[in-house]
Amino acid sequence: MCQWLNMHPSSLPINKLAQYGLANCAVEWFRNYLSDRLQGTDYKGCLSAQKVVSHGVLQGPLLFVIYLNNLPQVLMNTKISLYADDTAVYHESDDVLETQIMLQQDMELITNWMRVNYR
């Protein structure tokens, strides 16, 4: 999931906010907030040129949680633990081969989920 944090802000699924009941004006506010971002540095009064932010950390943990909120629903064979930007997918079994198969199947589901939600 750490790679998700480095996505371009315009690739984030802003429309997912509307699915959670945010008003259109709030969704548009987030869209504007996360697009066309600039950053620069001020060191002892010396200003750098501003550059477009093309990748970086999503602004705030709330948006990250909202975007990941439905990930556990896609898993068929495993359990998931979500904490801040740390995600763990696991399967409990004494059979190593079974665990490998179950994890692989759900990792494929996660890959498909990411393709749908974060293109």
KEVEX-348178 format. One record per residue (C-alpha): z, y, x. Coordinates in steps of 0.25 Angstrom, whole numbers, plus 5000, padded with zeros to 4 digits. Layout:
<recs>
{rec {Z Y X}},
...
</recs>
This chain:
<recs>
{rec {5000 5000 5000}},
{rec {5002 5009 5012}},
{rec {4987 5011 5013}},
{rec {4987 5016 4998}},
{rec {4995 5028 5003}},
{rec {4984 5032 5012}},
{rec {4973 5032 5002}},
{rec {4966 5045 4999}},
{rec {4973 5053 4988}},
{rec {4961 5054 4979}},
{rec {4960 5038 4979}},
{rec {4973 5037 4972}},
{rec {4972 5033 4958}},
{rec {4977 5046 4951}},
{rec {4973 5040 4937}},
{rec {4984 5030 4939}},
{rec {4993 5042 4936}},
{rec {4987 5044 4922}},
{rec {4989 5029 4919}},
{rec {5004 5032 4921}},
{rec {5004 5043 4910}},
{rec {5002 5055 4919}},
{rec {4995 5067 4912}},
{rec {4981 5070 4916}},
{rec {4986 5083 4922}},
{rec {4996 5076 4931}},
{rec {4986 5066 4935}},
{rec {4976 5077 4939}},
{rec {4988 5084 4947}},
{rec {4990 5071 4955}},
{rec {4975 5070 4957}},
{rec {4974 5085 4962}},
{rec {4987 5083 4971}},
{rec {4981 5070 4978}},
{rec {4967 5075 4980}},
{rec {4961 5085 4990}},
{rec {4974 5086 4998}},
{rec {4975 5094 5011}},
{rec {4985 5093 5022}},
{rec {4988 5101 5034}},
{rec {4999 5103 5045}},
{rec {5007 5116 5047}},
{rec {5015 5115 5061}},
{rec {5022 5127 5064}},
{rec {5013 5136 5057}},
{rec {5000 5130 5062}},
{rec {4992 5125 5051}},
{rec {4982 5113 5052}},
{rec {4969 5112 5045}},
{rec {4971 5105 5031}},
{rec {4964 5092 5030}},
{rec {4961 5084 5017}},
{rec {4971 5073 5015}},
{rec {4962 5060 5013}},
{rec {4973 5050 5015}},
{rec {4988 5049 5015}},
{rec {5001 5046 5008}},
{rec {5001 5048 4993}},
{rec {5010 5059 4989}},
{rec {5023 5053 4983}},
{rec {5028 5040 4980}},
{rec {5027 5042 4965}},
{rec {5012 5041 4965}},
{rec {5012 5029 4974}},
{rec {5021 5022 4965}},
{rec {5012 5026 4953}},
{rec {5000 5020 4960}},
{rec {5006 5007 4964}},
{rec {5014 5005 4951}},
{rec {5004 4995 4945}},
{rec {5002 4987 4957}},
{rec {5013 4976 4954}},
{rec {5005 4973 4941}},
{rec {4993 4967 4948}},
{rec {5001 4957 4956}},
{rec {5000 4942 4951}},
{rec {5007 4934 4961}},
{rec {5016 4943 4969}},
{rec {5027 4953 4968}},
{rec {5026 4967 4974}},
{rec {5037 4977 4979}},
{rec {5033 4992 4979}},
{rec {5042 5002 4986}},
{rec {5037 5015 4990}},
{rec {5024 5013 4998}},
{rec {5028 4998 5002}},
{rec {5022 4987 4994}},
{rec {5026 4972 4995}},
{rec {5019 4961 4988}},
{rec {5026 4948 4989}},
{rec {5026 4933 4983}},
{rec {5038 4924 4984}},
{rec {5035 4910 4986}},
{rec {5039 4898 4996}},
{rec {5024 4895 4997}},
{rec {5017 4903 5008}},
{rec {5003 4900 5003}},
{rec {5006 4904 4988}},
{rec {5012 4917 4993}},
{rec {5000 4920 5001}},
{rec {4991 4917 4990}},
{rec {4999 4925 4980}},
{rec {5000 4937 4989}},
{rec {4985 4937 4992}},
{rec {4981 4936 4977}},
{rec {4990 4948 4974}},
{rec {4985 4956 4987}},
{rec {4971 4955 4981}},
{rec {4976 4960 4968}},
{rec {4983 4972 4975}},
{rec {4970 4974 4982}},
{rec {4962 4975 4969}},
{rec {4973 4984 4963}},
{rec {4971 4993 4974}},
{rec {4956 4994 4973}},
{rec {4957 4997 4958}},
{rec {4969 5007 4960}},
{rec {4966 5014 4973}},
{rec {4951 5015 4975}},
</recs>
